[in-house]
Amino acid sequence: MSLVSEGAALRRGDGASSEDFTLCGFVSSVSGFGGGSPTVNDVSTLQDSYRRKLLGLRDEGQAQLTLQWAGTDDEFQGIHEDRANGVLRNWELEIADGTVFEFSAYVLTFETVLETDTPVTVNVTLEIDDEIEVAWPGGS
């Protein structure tokens, strides 16, 4: 089944013990999500004719976001502050079929882009911490 991106929602947690998530309504793209890979360790010996390998810890990698400038928005400002303060934040990404990806991440970059005859945007890099949990539609 094909699925369109429209209707996807990125939500940022508030860090409270009973956490609430608020929609980041200014996100225009998400890429690289879950594109990390485990460390590959070489365990070859002098007697081996081919390399032998052992997978190490998995790494979920980084996600890149493109944000439309929303300087008066509290969540937009919060993302900027998370980068400045090195805050590990919980996030949710929901796609149109109801699948929800839950993860924690640090904001590594918050890069403002200004170009002639285009809207002001911000490129954000999230460094994902630990595992991305997936809640599939229907609870499976």
C-alpha positions in Angstrom: 0.0 0.0 0.0 1.4 3.4 -0.9 1.2 6.2 1.6 1.6 9.9 1.2 3.5 12.2 3.7 0.6 14.6 4.2 -0.9 14.2 7.6 2.4 13.3 9.3 3.0 14.9 12.6 6.1 15.6 14.7 5.5 16.2 18.4 7.9 17.3 21.0 7.6 16.2 24.6 7.5 18.6 27.5 9.8 16.6 29.8 7.3 16.3 32.6 6.8 13.0 34.6 3.4 12.6 32.9 4.6 13.7 29.6 2.5 15.7 27.1 3.5 16.1 23.5 2.9 19.2 21.4 2.6 19.3 17.7 5.5 21.0 15.8 3.3 22.4 13.0 6.1 24.1 11.1 8.0 20.9 10.0 8.1 20.5 6.2 10.4 17.5 5.9 12.0 14.7 7.9 14.8 12.5 6.5 17.4 10.0 7.6 15.0 8.8 10.3 16.2 5.4 11.7 19.0 5.3 9.1 21.7 4.4 11.7 23.6 1.1 11.8 25.5 -1.0 14.3 29.2 -0.8 14.9 31.0 -3.6 12.9 33.9 -5.1 14.8 36.7 -7.0 13.0 37.3 -10.3 14.9 39.6 -11.8 12.3 42.6 -13.8 13.3 45.9 -14.5 11.6 44.6 -17.9 10.6 41.6 -16.5 8.8 41.5 -16.2 5.0 38.5 -13.8 5.1 37.5 -11.1 7.5 35.3 -12.2 10.4 33.0 -9.7 11.9 30.9 -9.2 15.0 28.1 -6.7 15.2 28.3 -4.3 18.1 25.7 -1.9 19.5 23.0 -0.7 17.2 22.8 3.1 16.6 19.6 4.7 15.3 21.7 7.5 13.8 20.4 11.0 13.1 17.3 12.6 11.6 17.3 15.8 9.6 14.3 18.2 9.8 13.5 21.2 7.7 11.4 23.7 9.6 9.6 26.7 8.2 10.6 29.8 10.2 8.2 30.2 13.2 10.1 32.5 15.5 7.0 33.4 17.6 6.1 29.8 18.2 6.9 28.3 21.7 7.8 24.8 20.3 10.0 26.4 17.6 11.8 28.4 20.3 12.0 25.3 22.5 13.9 23.4 19.8 16.4 26.2 19.6 16.8 26.2 23.4 17.2 22.4 23.5 20.2 22.8 21.3 21.7 25.6 23.4 21.2 23.7 26.6 22.0 20.1 25.4 18.6 18.7 26.5 17.7 15.1 25.8 14.0 15.3 24.7 11.3 12.8 23.9 9.7 13.0 20.5 6.9 11.3 18.5 6.6 11.0 14.7 3.2 9.9 13.5 2.6 9.1 9.8 -0.7 9.1 8.0 -1.6 5.4 8.6 -1.3 5.9 12.4 2.1 4.4 12.9 3.9 6.3 15.7 7.7 6.3 16.1 8.8 7.2 19.7 12.3 8.3 20.4 14.6 10.5 22.4 17.1 12.9 20.8 19.4 15.8 21.3 19.2 18.8 18.9 22.7 19.0 17.3 22.1 21.8 14.8 19.7 24.6 14.3 20.9 26.2 11.0 18.9 29.2 9.6 18.7 29.3 5.8 18.0 32.6 3.9 17.8 32.6 0.2 16.5 35.0 -2.4 12.8 34.6 -3.2 12.3 31.6 -0.8 10.8 31.2 2.7 13.2 31.3 5.6 13.8 27.8 6.8 15.8 26.1 9.5 17.8 22.8 9.1 17.8 20.8 12.3 19.7 17.6 13.1 18.5 15.3 15.8 20.9 12.8 17.3 18.8 9.9 18.3 19.5 8.3 21.7 18.8 4.6 22.4 16.1 2.7 20.4 13.2 4.0 18.2 10.1 2.4 19.5 7.3 1.7 16.9 3.6 1.6 17.8 1.9 0.0 14.8 -1.7 0.7 14.0 -4.0 -1.8 15.6 -1.4 -2.5 18.4 0.6 -5.2 16.7 
